[in-house]
Each structure stands twice: as structure tokens, then as C-alpha cells.
Amino acid sequence: MQVQYIYYRKEDGFMLHCDILIKNARILRPNMTVATDQTIVISNSEIVKISDSVSTSEYEADTIIDN
């Protein structure tokens, strides 16, 4: 799997580009526990990152979904 990022210049530095950024999502883990307030980053039709520590200021998204 190869993911390509496009960088945008902002005042405070570079930002990663993604197609879709889903904020405040709930994730069902393999052990059947639920993780809340997760951020999902999708680029080129693939999930690139799932994390509770992704700062939305890191990414410039074409579409932002806030659950």
C-alpha cells in the first residue's frame, strides 16, 4: 500500500492532504470494545490513520465529517 500526500503551506507549517477526515467517530475494535472520539483519515480510498491523537490542524481535507 502506497499513500501519497500533498502538502499545503500554511502560516504555521505544512499540512497533510487527505480526501476525507472523519472526526469524533466510534470504532469497534477486534476485542469488541468501542473507542470513542476517534479521528479517521482517508486518502486515495484507503484508511490511512485511525487515532484519538490526530490533530485536525495536521490535515487539509476535501471533505470533513463531524459525527
Sequence and secondary structure as in RCSB ss.txt:
>XXXX:A:sequence
MQVQYIYYRKEDGFMLHCDILIKNARILRPNMTVATDQTIVISNSEIVKISDSVSTSEYEADTIIDN
>XXXX:A:secstr
      EEEETTEEEEEEEEEEEEEEEE TTS EEEEEEEEEETTEEEEEESS  GGGEEEEEEEE 
